[in-house]
Every structure is written in structure tokens, then in C-alpha cells.
Amino acid sequence: MMKKKVLYYSDCFIFGGCENVLVNLINSKEINGYFEIHYAYAWSKDYQFGVDSKLTEIKNKYPLRILSNNFFYRLNLRGMNKYAVLVCKLPFVLLQRMGIYALYNYVRLFFFFKKIKPDILHINNGGYPGASSCLVAVFSARLAGVKKIVFNVNNLAQKQKNVLERVIDKYIYRHVNNFITASALAGARLVENRRFQTEKIDQIFNVMQQEKVVKSRAELLRDYPVASNKFIIVCVALLTWRKGQMFLLAALNNIKKNSRELFENMFLFLVGDGEDLFKIESYLAENELTDNVMITGYRNDYYDFINAADLFVLPSIKDEDMPLVILSAMGLGKPIVSTKVAGIVEEIRDGVDGLLLEPSELHKLADVIVHLYHNRSLCRNYGDSALQRYRNCFVPEKIINQYLAIYNELLEEQR
């Protein structure tokens, strides 16, 4: 008997955290055992790098030339004058507002879906509304005869802005069979901000397939070089305001002002790239932090950095769902300091698996870091508890079965 086809579609400017949801599904032996897997994505050089690194086994891959303004991300990294950036962006924003992007993507995706003929289309969207081509994909799929659509929402939904968005949302809601969010709050925001009904929203935890550690802590520190006796702090995230790196740097600066000796015993790896790169570099230079902070840029081997950490910190202030880097740190048994934002509170139990601050309490981050520096046994306890919680709640096998159940239920309805 021929396998049913599942087509995954994603549009993101980099192969970031939420793309690892797809990695887990596409690489799953269970799903490949039941279904013929196809994977389409909006092509970009940065995204393709992640595909080539993490999705080596899948045969049916389709890099699509989709119109979007994802390249704005690269413009923001160049350190250009903000007015020059605005001038560069203006014509493309106008084209998008005129609907040229949507029309092209609609036609492009329609013919693509017509060719593949998936039994289930599974759209992976960063947020909601998120990438416009993910919304357009629903319209194209319905016209192309795709009867079953699953839609992952990997961030908190924004409020509707106008009548047009309300009309689009009604169509999307009517024709998507299942919306999937990782956190309970993300589901609640779809109801509150987009007027969706709970009956179509399923919560499935994010999971992170633990990767192989390539370089040991000693090897990684020797490469940079950083003394092995340093207290290593690691933050893996897009370098952007909402991820809170500036609060972490401010905490280190406070530690330096209060105790130079203590500060010299610490070293921070900021793993990631993003529009705040130049702001962060300027802050490091102005406050003489450069000898104790390393910005690595985007790293495919970020897992080795987490493995080398004595403490993992993600001081996000908004727009999170259930960060996969926290699951990576949990799976490596690392003590974690983060914030009470969205699904983070469903990953980490405050005072059990790590410590969580309200975003408004990030001025206390320096005190938290110093406290954990002086209490290594407490760090070990948090790390051990985080590892046990990971094994109990976030192993891929448990989550894959939930997706399989949704796929099978949709196909049963079709018969």
C-alpha cells in the first residue's frame, strides 16, 4: 500500500529554534515509517546552511524562491545608518503592501502544491501572523485541493490590526484543521488576539533531539583560548532586544564594578547573530568587557558551547513560546537562569530546575549569577533536576506520537 504524503512547509530567514521542531518530525523513524515525507522551504543562503547540516537524510527537499523581506535581517546586520536602511527597505515594503508578494507567492505555491498533491500539509510558522507566505500557503493549498492542513504557531499571536486581518483569519481558521502551539499561553493568545476557538488548538510541547557533543569543554576552551578554571556562562539566542542579552551584559558590568576579582573569574559566550550585534559590541568596548565576553556569531555547533557551560542564561523579555535552547541545556544537565515568559515556565520549574525572574526583575540578574557562582552544589542540583525533567517530559519519542495521532485522525476523517 502506498504511503500517504505529508508535506512540511516553512518560511524563516534563518534556520533557528522553531525549525528544530521540523527536524524532529522529518528525521523521525516513526513518521517516516508511516508517511512519505516532503519538505519545502523559502530558500535563503542562511536557511540552506541549516538544511544541509540537519536534514541530510530526506530526499524530497524543495528550496522555493518565495518573495519576502527576509533579507532585511541581513541589512540590519551591516551597521548601516538607520536612514539609509529605511531608504533601502522602502521600495520592497511598498511592493509587499501592494500585494505583489502575496500574489506571486499564491501562484507559486498553488502550482507547487498541485504538483506534489500532499495528503497533509504541515505549515511551520514562527508566530502569528508570522511569515505572510505561511498564510498564503493555506489559500493556495485549498485551491490546489489539499484537504488537510496542520499549522504550527511557534510564538505568541499578535493582536488583529484591521478588518482585512479579521477576514484573512476567518478563512485561515475555517480551512486549517489543527493549530499546534508548544505553550499553553501561545494557544490562549490565538483565542484572545485572533478570535480562534480552542476546539482546533492543540498543545504539544517542543522537544529537542539531543545532539552529539563534538568538542569537550576542555577542547572548546582551548580553541578560544579561555582558562579552564573560569566560570563559563553561555547564552544562545538571536542577538535582538527581546532575547535580553543587554540585561545579561549589564549584569556582568555590575559584577565587574562590585568585584573585579570575581568578574575576572567569569567568561561569557554569546552564541548567535542578529541586528543588535553592533550595539552589543559597542557596549562591550565602552564598559571594558571585551576580555571576558566572546560573541561567536551563528554557530551550528552551539551544542558544544552549552556543554561547556557552568551556567546557561536566557534572559528573554517577550515574544517567546518554548525555547528549544533551554531544552538543549536541560538535556545536558545544566543549571538554567531565565525569565517567566510564555512557555519557559512550562520548561523550568522555578527553584527546582533553575531560577526564573520576571522580565521586570532582570536588574537582579547580577545577584543571581553571583549567588550561583558561590553555590556550585546548588548549580549541580538544578542541573540534575533539569535533566530528569527533560527525560520525563521532553524526549522526542513522546511528542512524535502526539503528531502521529493528529495525522492519523485527519486521514481517518478523509475516508
C-alpha positions in Angstrom: 0.0 0.0 0.0 1.3 3.4 -0.9 2.2 5.7 1.9 0.3 8.9 2.4 2.2 12.1 1.7 3.0 14.7 4.4 4.4 18.0 3.0 6.1 20.3 5.5 6.4 24.0 4.6 8.4 26.7 6.4 9.4 30.3 5.7 12.1 31.7 8.1 15.1 33.9 7.5 17.4 31.6 9.4 17.4 28.0 10.5 16.5 28.9 14.1 14.9 27.4 17.1 11.4 26.6 15.8 12.9 24.9 12.7 14.2 22.2 15.0 10.5 21.2 15.5 10.6 20.2 11.9 14.0 18.4 12.3 12.4 16.2 14.9 9.5 15.3 12.7 11.3 14.9 9.4 14.0 12.8 10.9 11.6 10.7 12.9 11.7 7.0 12.1 8.1 6.6 13.2 6.8 9.3 10.9 8.9 8.1 8.0 7.6 4.6 8.6 4.0 5.7 8.1 4.3 8.6 5.6 6.2 9.7 2.6 7.9 12.9 3.7 8.3 16.0 1.6 9.9 19.3 2.7 9.5 22.7 1.1 11.0 26.0 2.3 11.6 29.6 1.4 15.2 29.5 0.2 17.9 31.7 1.6 21.6 31.2 1.9 21.5 31.2 5.7 18.5 28.9 5.9 20.0 26.5 3.4 23.1 26.1 5.6 20.9 24.7 8.4 19.0 22.4 6.0 22.3 21.0 4.7 23.5 20.5 8.3 20.5 19.0 9.9 18.3 17.4 7.2 20.8 15.2 5.4 18.6 12.1 5.0 15.4 13.4 3.5 15.3 13.0 -0.3 12.3 15.2 -1.2 13.6 18.7 -0.4 12.3 21.7 -2.4 14.0 25.1 -1.9 11.5 27.6 -3.2 12.1 31.2 -4.4 9.5 32.9 -2.3 9.1 36.7 -2.2 9.6 38.1 1.3 11.6 40.8 3.1 13.7 38.3 5.0 16.8 39.9 3.6 16.0 42.9 5.9 17.6 40.7 8.6 20.9 41.0 6.7 20.5 44.7 6.2 20.2 45.2 9.9 23.4 43.3 10.5 25.5 45.6 8.3 25.6 48.5 10.8 24.3 50.9 8.2 22.9 54.3 9.1 19.2 53.8 10.1 18.0 56.3 7.5 20.0 54.5 4.8 18.4 51.2 5.9 14.9 52.8 5.6 15.6 54.0 2.1 16.8 50.6 1.1 13.7 49.0 2.6 11.1 51.4 1.3 10.5 50.1 -2.3 10.3 46.5 -1.1 7.8 47.4 1.7 5.7 49.2 -0.9 5.7 46.1 -3.2 4.6 44.0 -0.2 1.9 46.4 0.8 0.6 46.5 -2.8 0.1 42.7 -2.6 2.7 41.9 -5.3 4.5 39.4 -2.9 1.3 37.7 -1.9 0.0 37.3 -5.5 3.3 35.8 -6.7 3.6 33.5 -3.7 0.0 32.4 -4.1 0.5 31.4 -7.7 4.0 29.8 -7.0 2.6 27.7 -4.1 -0.6 26.8 -5.9 1.3 25.1 -8.7 3.8 23.5 -6.3 1.0 22.0 -4.2 -0.8 20.9 -7.3 2.3 19.0 -8.4 3.1 17.4 -5.0 -0.5 16.5 -4.1 0.1 16.1 -0.3 -2.5 14.3 1.8 -1.5 16.6 4.7 0.2 20.0 4.5 2.0 20.9 7.7 2.9 24.6 7.9 5.6 25.7 10.4 5.2 29.4 11.2 7.4 31.4 13.6 4.4 33.2 15.1 1.0 34.5 14.1 0.5 36.2 11.6 4.3 35.5 11.2 5.6 34.9 7.7 3.0 36.0 5.2 3.8 33.2 2.8 2.6 30.7 5.5 -0.8 32.3 5.5 -0.8 32.5 1.7 0.0 28.7 1.7 -3.4 28.0 3.3 -5.2 29.8 0.4 -3.0 28.1 -2.3 -3.4 24.7 -0.7 -7.2 24.9 -0.6 -7.4 25.9 -4.2 -4.9 23.1 -5.1 -7.2 20.5 -3.5 -5.3 19.9 -0.3 -7.9 18.8 2.2 -6.0 18.5 5.5 -3.8 21.3 6.9 -1.8 21.5 10.2 -0.4 24.8 11.3 2.3 25.2 13.9 2.4 28.6 15.7 5.8 29.0 17.4 5.3 32.3 19.2 2.6 34.4 20.8 0.0 35.7 18.4 -0.2 39.5 17.8 -3.5 41.4 18.0 -5.5 41.9 14.9 -4.8 45.3 13.3 -7.6 45.8 10.9 -10.7 44.4 9.1 -8.5 42.7 6.4 -6.7 40.7 9.0 -10.0 39.6 10.5 -11.2 38.4 7.1 -8.0 36.5 6.5 -8.1 35.0 10.0 -11.6 33.7 9.4 -10.5 32.0 6.2 -7.4 30.6 7.8 -9.3 29.3 10.8 -12.0 27.7 8.7 -9.6 25.8 6.5 -6.9 24.8 9.0 -7.7 21.5 10.7 -5.3 21.8 13.7 -3.3 24.7 15.1 -0.4 23.5 17.3 1.3 25.5 19.9 4.1 24.5 22.3 2.9 26.5 25.3 -0.5 27.0 26.8 0.0 30.8 26.6 0.5 30.7 22.9 -2.8 28.8 22.5 -4.5 31.3 24.7 -3.2 34.2 22.7 -4.6 32.7 19.5 -8.0 32.8 21.2 -7.6 36.2 22.7 -5.9 38.1 19.9 -7.1 36.3 16.8 -10.5 35.0 17.9 -9.8 31.4 17.2 -11.7 28.7 19.0 -10.0 26.3 21.5 -11.5 23.2 19.7 -9.0 23.5 16.9 -5.9 24.3 19.1 -3.7 21.5 20.4 -0.8 22.0 22.7 2.3 19.8 22.0 5.5 20.5 23.9 8.5 21.4 21.9 11.2 18.7 22.1 14.9 18.7 21.3 16.7 15.7 20.0 19.9 15.7 21.9 22.9 16.1 19.6 26.3 14.6 19.9 28.9 16.7 21.7 31.8 17.0 19.2 34.2 19.1 21.3 34.7 18.6 25.1 34.7 21.6 27.4 38.5 21.4 27.6 38.9 21.3 23.8 36.4 24.2 23.2 38.0 26.4 25.8 41.5 25.7 24.5 40.4 26.8 21.0 39.5 30.4 22.1 41.5 30.3 24.4 39.8 30.6 27.8 41.2 29.3 31.1 39.6 26.0 32.2 39.0 27.3 35.7 36.8 30.1 34.6 33.1 30.1 35.5 31.6 29.8 32.0 28.2 31.4 31.2 26.6 30.7 27.9 23.7 32.4 26.1 22.5 31.0 22.8 20.0 33.3 21.0 19.4 35.7 18.2 21.1 38.9 19.1 18.0 41.0 19.4 16.4 43.1 22.1 13.7 40.7 23.1 16.3 38.0 23.9 17.7 40.2 26.7 21.4 40.0 26.0 21.8 43.6 27.1 20.5 42.8 30.5 23.0 40.0 30.8 25.8 42.3 29.8 24.6 44.9 32.3 24.7 42.2 35.0 28.3 41.4 34.1 29.2 45.0 34.2 27.6 45.4 37.7 29.6 42.4 38.9 32.8 44.0 37.5 32.1 47.3 39.3 31.4 45.5 42.6 34.2 42.9 42.5 36.9 43.0 39.8 38.3 39.8 41.1 35.0 37.9 40.8 34.4 39.3 37.3 37.8 38.1 36.2 36.8 34.6 37.2 33.9 34.6 34.7 33.6 34.3 31.0 30.5 34.7 28.8 29.9 33.2 25.4 27.2 34.9 23.4 26.3 32.5 20.7 24.2 34.0 17.9 23.9 36.7 15.3 21.4 39.5 14.9 20.5 43.1 14.5 21.8 44.1 17.9 25.4 42.9 17.1 26.8 46.4 16.8 25.0 47.7 19.8 26.4 44.8 21.9 29.9 45.3 20.5 29.8 49.0 21.4 28.6 48.2 24.9 31.4 45.7 25.4 34.0 48.2 24.3 32.6 51.2 26.3 32.5 49.1 29.5 35.7 47.2 29.0 34.1 43.8 29.0 35.7 42.5 25.8 38.3 40.4 27.5 35.6 38.4 29.3 32.9 38.2 26.6 33.1 36.4 23.3 30.5 36.9 20.5 30.8 33.7 18.4 28.2 34.6 15.7 25.8 31.9 14.4 27.2 28.5 15.2 25.9 25.2 14.0 27.9 23.6 16.9 26.1 25.7 19.6 25.6 22.5 21.5 29.3 22.2 22.3 29.1 25.7 23.9 26.1 24.7 26.1 28.0 21.6 27.1 31.0 23.7 28.2 28.8 26.0 30.4 28.7 26.2 34.1 25.6 28.2 33.8 23.1 28.7 30.9 21.3 32.1 30.8 18.4 33.1 28.5 17.1 36.5 29.8 14.2 36.9 27.3 11.8 39.7 27.9 9.0 38.9 25.4 7.9 37.1 22.3 8.9 33.6 23.3 7.0 30.3 23.1 9.0 27.4 24.4 12.7 28.0 23.6 14.5 24.9 22.3 17.9 26.0 23.6 16.5 25.7 27.1 15.6 22.1 26.3 19.1 21.6 25.0 20.6 22.9 28.2 18.2 20.7 30.3 19.2 17.6 28.3 22.8 18.4 29.2 22.1 18.8 32.9 22.9 22.5 33.0 21.7 24.9 35.7 19.5 27.5 33.9 18.6 31.1 34.7 15.8 32.5 32.5 12.6 34.5 32.8 8.9 33.9 33.4 7.9 34.4 29.8 5.4 32.2 28.0 6.3 28.5 27.8 9.6 28.9 29.7 7.6 28.4 32.9 6.4 25.1 31.5 10.0 24.0 30.8 11.7 25.2 34.0 10.2 24.9 37.5 11.4 28.0 39.4 13.6 27.0 42.3 13.6 23.3 41.2 15.3 23.0 37.8 16.7 26.5 37.8 15.8 30.1 38.6 13.3 32.3 36.8 13.0 36.1 37.0 10.1 38.3 35.9 11.3 40.4 33.0 10.9 43.4 35.2 13.3 41.8 37.7 16.3 41.5 35.4 18.1 44.1 37.4 18.6 41.3 39.9 20.4 39.1 37.4 23.8 40.0 38.7 22.9 38.9 42.2 21.5 35.6 40.8 24.7 34.9 38.9 26.9 35.7 41.9 24.7 33.5 44.1 25.1 30.6 41.8 28.8 31.2 41.4 29.3 30.8 45.1 26.9 27.8 45.4 28.2 25.1 43.0 26.3 22.4 44.8 23.0 24.2 44.1 24.0 24.5 40.5 24.5 20.8 40.3 21.2 20.2 42.0 19.4 22.4 39.5 21.2 20.7 36.6 20.4 17.2 37.8 16.7 18.2 38.3 16.6 19.8 34.8 18.0 16.7 33.2 15.4 14.5 34.9 12.6 16.8 33.9 13.8 16.7 30.3 13.8 12.9 30.3 10.3 12.8 31.9 8.6 15.4 29.7 10.6 16.4 26.6 12.1 13.4 24.9 11.1 13.3 21.2 9.5 9.9 21.2 6.6 11.0 23.4 5.9 14.1 21.3 6.2 12.3 17.9 3.4 10.0 18.9 1.1 13.1 19.5 1.8 14.3 16.0 1.2 10.9 14.6 -2.2 10.7 16.4 -3.2 14.0 14.8 -2.1 12.9 11.3 -3.9 9.6 11.6 -7.1 11.2 12.9 -7.1 13.6 9.9 -6.7 10.8 7.5 -9.5 8.8 9.1 -11.8 11.8 8.6 -10.9 11.8 5.0 -12.1 8.2 4.4 
